[in-house]
Amino acid sequence: MKFLLDHDVPGEIAHLSRHWGHEAIVLRDVLEVTAPDEEVFAHVCKHRFNIITCNRNHFLALAGETMGHPGLIILIRRRTRQMECARLRALLLRAGETGISGNINFA
């Protein structure tokens, strides 16, 4: 799967996503970190990346307004990075590409 990681997603998520065999691009590699969320969401839609973000409210609204968005994963902050990584891994294994793409998921 192809993921764009929003600026608020811990670097460990990018590293582990690549280790798990996914393409993981961090926001600062393709857009300014200060890019508005609308620009980030337009970028993921154009390039068909699934987005991983901790910015729940704004991206939920954008996904709700956009037909055919590629996929949204809201990463819920946990007590430890290990728990965040474990929850994401469990989601990816459970949902697979068809469960992520075009859907809104929480990890």
Contacts in CASP RR format, 6 or more apart in sequence:
PFRMAT RR
TARGET T0000
AUTHOR 0000-0000-0000
METHOD contacts of the structure
MODEL  1
MKFLLDHDVPGEIAHLSRHWGHEAIVLRDVLEVTAPDEEVFAHVCKHRFN
IITCNRNHFLALAGETMGHPGLIILIRRRTRQMECARLRALLLRAGETGI
SGNINFA
1 22 0 8 1.000
1 23 0 8 1.000
1 50 0 8 1.000
1 92 0 8 1.000
1 96 0 8 1.000
1 97 0 8 1.000
1 100 0 8 1.000
1 101 0 8 1.000
2 22 0 8 1.000
2 23 0 8 1.000
2 25 0 8 1.000
2 47 0 8 1.000
2 48 0 8 1.000
2 49 0 8 1.000
2 50 0 8 1.000
3 17 0 8 1.000
3 22 0 8 1.000
3 23 0 8 1.000
3 24 0 8 1.000
3 25 0 8 1.000
3 49 0 8 1.000
3 50 0 8 1.000
3 51 0 8 1.000
3 52 0 8 1.000
3 73 0 8 1.000
4 25 0 8 1.000
4 26 0 8 1.000
4 27 0 8 1.000
4 30 0 8 1.000
4 40 0 8 1.000
4 43 0 8 1.000
4 44 0 8 1.000
4 47 0 8 1.000
4 49 0 8 1.000
4 50 0 8 1.000
4 51 0 8 1.000
4 52 0 8 1.000
5 11 0 8 1.000
5 13 0 8 1.000
5 14 0 8 1.000
5 17 0 8 1.000
5 24 0 8 1.000
5 25 0 8 1.000
5 26 0 8 1.000
5 27 0 8 1.000
5 51 0 8 1.000
5 52 0 8 1.000
5 53 0 8 1.000
6 27 0 8 1.000
6 40 0 8 1.000
6 51 0 8 1.000
6 52 0 8 1.000
6 53 0 8 1.000
6 54 0 8 1.000
6 55 0 8 1.000
6 59 0 8 1.000
7 26 0 8 1.000
7 27 0 8 1.000
7 28 0 8 1.000
7 33 0 8 1.000
8 53 0 8 1.000
8 54 0 8 1.000
8 55 0 8 1.000
9 26 0 8 1.000
9 52 0 8 1.000
9 53 0 8 1.000
9 54 0 8 1.000
9 75 0 8 1.000
10 81 0 8 1.000
10 84 0 8 1.000
11 26 0 8 1.000
12 81 0 8 1.000
12 84 0 8 1.000
12 85 0 8 1.000
13 24 0 8 1.000
13 52 0 8 1.000
13 75 0 8 1.000
13 84 0 8 1.000
13 85 0 8 1.000
13 88 0 8 1.000
14 24 0 8 1.000
14 26 0 8 1.000
16 85 0 8 1.000
16 88 0 8 1.000
16 89 0 8 1.000
17 24 0 8 1.000
17 52 0 8 1.000
17 88 0 8 1.000
18 24 0 8 1.000
20 89 0 8 1.000
20 92 0 8 1.000
22 92 0 8 1.000
25 49 0 8 1.000
27 33 0 8 1.000
27 35 0 8 1.000
27 40 0 8 1.000
30 43 0 8 1.000
31 39 0 8 1.000
31 40 0 8 1.000
31 43 0 8 1.000
35 43 0 8 1.000
37 55 0 8 1.000
37 58 0 8 1.000
37 59 0 8 1.000
37 62 0 8 1.000
38 62 0 8 1.000
40 51 0 8 1.000
41 51 0 8 1.000
41 59 0 8 1.000
41 62 0 8 1.000
41 63 0 8 1.000
41 66 0 8 1.000
41 69 0 8 1.000
43 49 0 8 1.000
44 50 0 8 1.000
44 51 0 8 1.000
44 69 0 8 1.000
44 70 0 8 1.000
44 71 0 8 1.000
45 66 0 8 1.000
45 68 0 8 1.000
45 69 0 8 1.000
45 70 0 8 1.000
48 70 0 8 1.000
49 70 0 8 1.000
50 70 0 8 1.000
50 71 0 8 1.000
50 72 0 8 1.000
50 73 0 8 1.000
50 100 0 8 1.000
50 101 0 8 1.000
50 102 0 8 1.000
51 59 0 8 1.000
51 70 0 8 1.000
51 71 0 8 1.000
51 72 0 8 1.000
51 73 0 8 1.000
52 73 0 8 1.000
52 75 0 8 1.000
52 88 0 8 1.000
52 107 0 8 1.000
53 59 0 8 1.000
53 72 0 8 1.000
53 73 0 8 1.000
53 74 0 8 1.000
53 75 0 8 1.000
54 74 0 8 1.000
54 75 0 8 1.000
54 76 0 8 1.000
54 77 0 8 1.000
56 74 0 8 1.000
56 76 0 8 1.000
59 72 0 8 1.000
59 74 0 8 1.000
60 72 0 8 1.000
60 74 0 8 1.000
60 104 0 8 1.000
62 69 0 8 1.000
63 69 0 8 1.000
63 71 0 8 1.000
63 72 0 8 1.000
63 104 0 8 1.000
68 102 0 8 1.000
69 102 0 8 1.000
70 101 0 8 1.000
70 102 0 8 1.000
71 100 0 8 1.000
71 101 0 8 1.000
71 102 0 8 1.000
71 103 0 8 1.000
71 104 0 8 1.000
71 105 0 8 1.000
72 102 0 8 1.000
72 103 0 8 1.000
72 104 0 8 1.000
72 105 0 8 1.000
73 88 0 8 1.000
73 91 0 8 1.000
73 100 0 8 1.000
73 105 0 8 1.000
73 106 0 8 1.000
73 107 0 8 1.000
74 104 0 8 1.000
74 105 0 8 1.000
74 106 0 8 1.000
74 107 0 8 1.000
75 84 0 8 1.000
75 87 0 8 1.000
75 88 0 8 1.000
75 107 0 8 1.000
76 84 0 8 1.000
76 87 0 8 1.000
76 106 0 8 1.000
76 107 0 8 1.000
77 84 0 8 1.000
78 84 0 8 1.000
78 87 0 8 1.000
84 107 0 8 1.000
87 107 0 8 1.000
88 107 0 8 1.000
90 107 0 8 1.000
91 100 0 8 1.000
91 105 0 8 1.000
91 106 0 8 1.000
91 107 0 8 1.000
92 100 0 8 1.000
95 103 0 8 1.000
95 105 0 8 1.000
99 105 0 8 1.000
END
